[in-house]
Amino acid sequence: MKDFVQELKWRGLLHDIIPGTEEQLAKEKTTAYIGFDPTADSLHIGSLVQIFILKHFQLAGHKPIALVGGATGMVGDPSGKSAERNLLDEETLAINIAGVKEQLERYIDFSDAENGAELVNNYNWMKDISLIDFVRDTGKHLTVNYMMAKDSVKKRISGENTEGMSFTEFTYQLFQGYDFYHLYKEKNCKLQMGGSDQWGNITTGTELIRRKAQGKAFAITVPLVTKADGTKFGKTEGGNVWLDANRTSPYKFYQYWLNSSDNDAEKYIKIFTFLDQETVEKLIAKHKEAPHLRLLQKKIGEEVTILTHGQAAYDNAIKASNILFGKSTSDDLKSLDEQTFLDIFSGVPQAEISTTQIKNGLEIVAAFSETGFLKSNGEVRRALKENSISVNKTKVKEDFVVTTDDLIANKYVLLQRGKKSYFLLKVV
């Protein structure tokens, strides 16, 4: 079997590990789980680290379990948070869990193979436990002193500008610890993995297993991914970068990786691809010889976009990128879906024209001047003589008429002066 811990080490993905974990993994095929937070119907790229770890674990011959927190999602994890989050109702959680499951299946093998992954929902075993039973059978095994010593608790209680910590959130580590205990008993799951901010919650589970089941369990955490410039990984001006194509288009998804700094790209190529160490080291060396070619960024973008959205979506993202930065045709533009087209040209000024105008044919001078793109008919004619006017990336002359044949996604026309000045006509 592949050495899972060594794989994490060279990829920069090992933060903490309980002594004896490596020996356990070397001794036998081991079952491990990672929890995923179902607070939305899609995961975002911050979850990719955990997804990739489960896949590496599976590739090393072990059995992964993905746990979605249907029950704990109703409680709220205080780790890394400065305020209590909104709690979700059962119906919303069910929708979110279905969305998360569909996404996990893109990366991890959930087949009936010997080490095929499983998806479990902690609501299924938590929903029938009464408060009395939980306090009597589980709560008695851990002292308040032990729970108070956790960093996630101490930071919330002693932190400035907070309202303290509710009992609901204080009990979260006990809930998560019980998950580990349950999976240990029911599925012989001996290892829990997660981000470094989860160390306290995970070790609560190992302690509960030791005290309640007289068993030995293990833990591995990975570093939280940060960006070299100090800004938060996985965030853009528009918010989270989601794995759902309806929330973040494949084009924007690809662009996020393409826009990585060189320092970040050297880190990301190890974390967010399954390329082997020799291939990665060669790519990094080649990138350093000609950083302006952005070989690392392009390779990361290719690997993770195909994994997440498929080959066709990646090809479309490349085509979309070429529309802005390379040579492209009117046909290329017309082949784009509306969302990708709007993503490419977000922020470009636009004006509305009527369906009647486009059906009757809109003369090129009027298209540029009457919509406000250029100031006057004279300016448009001068630009036409300079051969700097394009419609849908194609150069046009003064006799050109914009018609319905020029519509992109049945409602847009892209006007352009020179190389970088764009304007959108939207038919309403």
C-alpha positions in Angstrom: 0.0 0.0 0.0 1.0 3.6 -0.7 2.4 5.4 2.4 -0.4 7.8 3.2 1.4 9.9 5.8 4.5 10.3 3.6 2.2 11.4 0.8 0.7 14.1 3.1 4.2 15.2 4.2 5.7 15.9 0.8 2.5 17.7 -0.2 2.7 20.0 2.8 -0.5 18.5 4.2 0.5 17.2 7.6 -0.1 19.4 10.7 -0.7 17.2 13.7 -0.8 13.4 14.1 -1.4 11.2 17.2 1.6 8.9 17.9 1.0 5.4 16.6 -1.1 6.5 13.6 1.6 5.6 11.0 2.0 2.2 12.6 -1.8 1.6 12.5 -1.9 2.5 8.8 1.0 0.3 8.0 -0.5 -2.6 9.9 -3.9 -3.0 8.2 -6.4 -1.4 5.9 -7.9 1.3 8.1 -11.2 3.2 8.0 -11.1 7.0 8.5 -13.6 9.8 8.3 -13.8 13.5 7.7 -16.8 15.6 8.5 -18.4 18.1 6.1 -20.5 21.0 7.1 -23.9 21.0 5.3 -24.6 24.8 5.8 -25.2 25.2 2.0 -26.3 22.9 -0.8 -22.8 23.2 -2.3 -19.3 22.9 -0.9 -16.8 25.6 -1.8 -13.1 25.2 -2.6 -12.2 25.5 1.0 -13.6 21.9 1.3 -11.3 20.6 -1.5 -8.4 20.0 0.9 -10.5 17.6 2.9 -11.9 15.9 -0.2 -8.4 15.4 -1.6 -7.2 13.9 1.7 -10.0 11.4 1.6 -9.1 10.5 -2.0 -5.4 10.1 -1.1 -6.5 7.9 1.8 -8.5 5.8 -0.6 -5.7 5.6 -3.2 -3.4 4.4 -0.4 -5.7 1.3 0.0 -7.7 2.5 3.0 -11.5 3.0 3.4 -12.8 6.6 3.6 -16.0 7.8 5.2 -17.5 11.2 4.4 -19.7 12.3 7.3 -22.3 15.1 6.7 -23.3 16.8 9.8 -27.1 16.7 9.6 -27.3 16.8 13.4 -24.2 18.9 14.2 -25.3 21.3 11.5 -28.2 22.1 13.8 -25.9 23.0 16.6 -23.0 25.0 15.1 -19.2 24.5 15.4 -17.5 27.3 17.3 -14.0 26.4 15.9 -12.5 29.4 14.2 -15.7 31.4 14.6 -16.0 34.6 16.6 -19.8 34.6 16.6 -22.6 32.0 16.7 -23.9 31.0 13.3 -27.5 30.5 12.1 -28.9 27.1 12.8 -30.6 25.2 10.0 -34.0 23.4 9.9 -34.4 19.8 8.9 -35.8 20.4 5.5 -33.0 22.8 4.5 -30.4 20.4 5.8 -31.8 17.5 3.7 -31.5 19.6 0.5 -28.0 20.7 1.4 -26.9 17.1 2.2 -28.1 15.9 -1.2 -26.1 18.6 -2.9 -22.9 17.8 -0.9 -23.2 14.1 -1.7 -23.5 14.7 -5.4 -20.3 16.8 -5.3 -18.3 14.3 -3.2 -19.1 11.6 -5.7 -17.2 13.5 -8.4 -13.9 13.0 -6.6 -14.2 9.9 -4.4 -15.1 6.4 -5.4 -18.4 5.4 -3.7 -18.6 2.1 -5.5 -18.9 -1.4 -3.9 -15.1 -1.8 -4.2 -13.3 -3.3 -1.1 -12.3 0.2 0.0 -15.2 2.1 -1.6 -16.2 5.2 0.3 -19.3 5.6 2.4 -21.4 8.6 3.1 -23.1 8.9 6.5 -25.3 11.5 8.1 -24.9 11.8 11.9 -28.6 12.9 12.2 -29.5 9.2 11.5 -28.0 8.1 14.9 -28.4 11.3 16.8 -32.1 11.8 16.2 -33.3 9.0 18.5 -31.0 9.7 21.5 -32.8 11.5 24.3 -31.1 14.3 26.2 -31.2 12.2 29.4 -29.5 9.2 27.7 -26.8 11.4 26.1 -26.0 13.2 29.3 -25.9 10.0 31.3 -24.1 7.7 28.8 -21.8 10.1 27.1 -21.5 13.4 29.0 -20.3 11.7 32.2 -17.1 10.5 30.4 -15.7 14.0 29.9 -15.1 16.6 32.5 -15.9 20.3 32.0 -12.3 21.0 32.8 -11.3 18.9 29.8 -13.8 20.6 27.5 -12.9 24.1 28.7 -9.2 23.5 27.9 -9.9 23.3 24.2 -8.6 26.3 22.2 -11.9 26.7 20.3 -13.6 27.2 23.7 -10.9 29.3 25.3 -10.8 31.7 22.4 -14.5 32.3 22.4 -14.8 32.8 26.1 -11.8 35.0 26.6 -11.9 36.8 23.2 -12.6 40.5 22.9 -15.9 41.9 21.4 -17.8 38.6 21.7 -20.8 37.7 23.6 -19.2 34.6 25.1 -20.3 31.1 24.0 -23.7 29.5 24.3 -24.3 26.1 25.9 -25.3 24.8 22.4 -21.9 25.6 20.9 -20.1 24.4 24.1 -21.6 20.9 23.6 -20.5 20.7 19.9 -17.2 18.9 20.7 -19.2 16.3 22.7 -21.5 15.8 19.6 -18.5 15.4 17.3 -16.7 13.2 19.8 -19.8 11.0 19.9 -19.8 10.7 16.0 -16.2 9.3 16.2 -17.3 6.9 19.0 -20.3 5.7 17.0 -18.3 5.1 13.8 -15.6 3.4 15.9 -18.2 1.0 17.3 -20.4 0.5 14.2 -17.8 0.7 11.4 -14.5 0.0 13.1 -13.4 3.5 12.1 -10.2 4.2 14.0 -9.0 7.5 12.5 -10.6 10.9 12.1 -9.0 13.6 9.9 -9.7 17.3 9.4 -8.3 20.8 9.4 -6.0 22.0 12.1 -8.8 24.0 13.7 -10.5 20.7 14.4 -7.8 19.2 16.5 -9.7 19.8 19.8 -12.9 18.3 18.5 -11.1 15.3 17.0 -9.1 14.5 20.2 -12.3 14.8 22.2 -13.4 11.8 20.1 -10.3 9.8 20.7 -10.6 10.5 24.4 -14.3 9.4 24.5 -13.4 6.2 22.7 -10.6 5.6 25.2 -12.9 6.2 28.2 -16.2 4.8 26.9 -15.0 1.9 24.7 -11.6 1.3 26.2 -10.3 1.6 22.6 -7.4 3.2 20.8 -8.3 5.8 18.1 -6.1 8.1 16.0 -6.1 11.6 14.5 -4.5 13.5 11.7 -5.0 17.2 10.9 -3.9 19.2 7.9 -2.8 22.9 7.8 -5.5 25.5 6.9 -4.7 26.8 3.4 -3.6 30.4 3.4 -2.7 32.8 0.6 0.7 34.5 0.4 -0.8 38.0 0.3 -2.7 37.4 3.5 -6.2 37.4 1.9 -8.5 34.4 2.6 -8.1 31.3 0.4 -11.3 30.5 -1.6 -12.7 34.0 -1.5 -13.0 36.6 -4.3 -14.7 40.0 -4.4 -17.9 38.2 -5.3 -17.7 35.9 -2.3 -17.0 32.1 -2.1 -15.7 30.1 -5.0 -18.3 27.2 -5.0 -18.0 23.7 -6.5 -21.6 24.1 -7.9 -21.4 25.4 -11.5 -24.7 27.3 -10.9 -23.1 29.3 -8.1 -19.6 29.7 -9.6 -19.3 29.1 -13.3 -16.5 26.8 -14.6 -15.0 29.8 -16.2 -14.8 31.8 -12.9 -13.6 28.6 -11.2 -10.8 28.2 -13.7 -9.9 31.9 -13.5 -9.5 31.6 -9.7 -6.6 29.1 -10.1 -5.2 30.9 -13.1 -4.9 34.1 -11.1 -2.9 32.5 -8.2 0.4 34.1 -7.3 3.6 32.1 -8.2 4.2 31.5 -4.4 0.7 30.1 -4.0 0.8 28.1 -7.2 3.9 26.2 -6.0 1.8 25.2 -2.9 -1.4 24.6 -4.7 0.1 22.2 -7.3 0.9 19.8 -4.5 -2.4 20.2 -2.6 -5.0 20.4 -5.4 -3.8 17.8 -7.9 -3.0 14.1 -7.8 0.2 14.5 -9.8 3.1 12.5 -8.4 6.1 14.2 -6.7 8.5 13.8 -9.6 6.0 15.4 -12.0 5.3 18.3 -9.6 9.0 19.0 -9.0 9.6 19.1 -12.8 6.7 21.5 -13.3 7.9 23.8 -10.6 11.4 23.9 -12.1 10.0 24.6 -15.5 7.8 27.3 -14.2 10.7 29.1 -12.5 12.5 29.2 -15.9 9.6 31.2 -17.5 7.2 32.4 -14.8 5.4 34.7 -17.3 4.0 31.6 -19.1 2.1 30.7 -15.8 2.6 26.9 -16.4 1.8 26.0 -12.8 -1.4 28.1 -12.7 -2.6 26.6 -16.0 -1.8 23.1 -14.9 -3.6 23.5 -11.5 -6.6 25.1 -13.3 -6.7 22.2 -15.8 -6.5 19.4 -13.2 -9.0 20.8 -10.7 -11.5 22.1 -13.2 -11.7 18.8 -15.1 -12.1 17.0 -11.7 -14.8 19.3 -10.6 -16.7 20.1 -13.7 -15.5 17.7 -16.5 -13.5 18.0 -19.7 -16.2 19.9 -21.7 -16.5 22.6 -19.0 -12.7 23.0 -18.9 -12.5 23.3 -22.7 -15.3 25.9 -22.5 -13.4 27.8 -19.8 -10.2 27.9 -22.0 -12.3 29.1 -24.9 -13.8 31.8 -22.7 -10.3 32.8 -21.5 -9.1 33.1 -25.1 -12.0 35.4 -25.9 -10.6 38.0 -23.6 -6.9 37.4 -24.0 -6.4 35.6 -27.3 -7.8 35.3 -30.8 -11.4 34.3 -31.0 -14.3 34.4 -33.5 -17.9 35.4 -33.5 -18.7 31.6 -33.5 -16.7 31.2 -30.3 -18.8 33.8 -28.6 -22.1 32.4 -29.8 -21.1 28.9 -28.5 -20.9 30.3 -24.9 -23.8 29.8 -22.4 -25.2 33.1 -21.1 -23.7 32.8 -17.6 -20.2 32.3 -18.9 -20.6 35.1 -21.4 -21.7 37.5 -18.6 -18.9 36.3 -16.3 -16.3 37.1 -19.0 -17.7 40.6 -19.5 -18.9 41.4 -16.0 -18.5 45.1 -15.3 -18.6 46.0 -19.0 -21.0 49.0 -19.6 -24.2 48.1 -21.4 -27.3 49.6 -22.9 -30.7 48.1 -23.7 -32.2 48.0 -27.2 -35.7 46.8 -28.2 -36.5 43.6 -30.1 -38.0 45.7 -32.9 -34.7 47.6 -33.4 -32.7 44.5 -33.8 -35.3 42.8 -36.0 -35.4 45.8 -38.3 -31.6 46.0 -38.3 -29.5 48.5 -36.4 -27.0 50.5 -38.4 -23.5 50.3 -36.9 -23.1 54.0 -36.4 -26.4 54.2 -34.4 -25.4 51.1 -32.4 -22.3 52.9 -31.1 -23.5 56.4 -30.8 -27.2 56.3 -29.8 -26.5 53.7 -27.1 -23.8 55.9 -25.5 -20.8 53.8 -26.2 -19.1 56.5 -28.3 -20.0 60.2 -28.0 -21.1 61.1 -31.6 -21.7 59.7 -35.1 -18.4 61.5 -36.2 -16.4 59.6 -33.5 -17.9 56.3 -34.7 -17.1 57.0 -38.4 -13.5 58.0 -37.5 -13.1 54.8 -35.6 -14.5 52.8 -38.5 -12.0 54.4 -40.9 -9.2 53.4 -38.4 -10.6 49.8 -38.6 -10.9 49.7 -34.8 -14.6 48.8 -34.6 -15.7 45.2 -34.0 -19.0 43.4 -33.5 -18.7 40.1 -31.6 -14.9 40.2 -32.1 -15.2 40.6 -35.9 -14.0 43.9 -37.6 -16.8 45.7 -39.4 -17.2 48.6 -41.9 -19.6 51.5 -42.0 -22.2 49.6 -44.0 -22.6 46.9 -41.3 -26.1 46.4 -39.8 -26.6 44.6 -36.5 -29.4 42.0 -36.8 -30.8 39.0 -34.8 -28.1 36.8 -36.5 -25.6 38.6 -34.3 -27.2 37.8 -31.0 -25.2 35.9 -28.4 -27.4 33.7 -26.1 -30.4 35.2 -28.0 -30.1 38.6 -26.3 -26.6 40.2 -26.4 -24.3 41.9 -28.9 -20.7 42.6 -28.0 -19.4 45.9 -29.4 -15.7 46.8 -29.2 -13.4 49.7 -30.0 -9.7 48.8 -30.2 -8.4 45.9 -28.1 -9.8 46.6 -24.6 -12.8 48.9 -24.9 -16.0 46.8 -24.7 -19.8 47.6 -24.6 -22.8 45.3 -24.4 -26.1 45.7 -26.1 -28.9 43.8 -24.4 -32.1 43.1 -26.2 -35.2 43.5 -24.1 
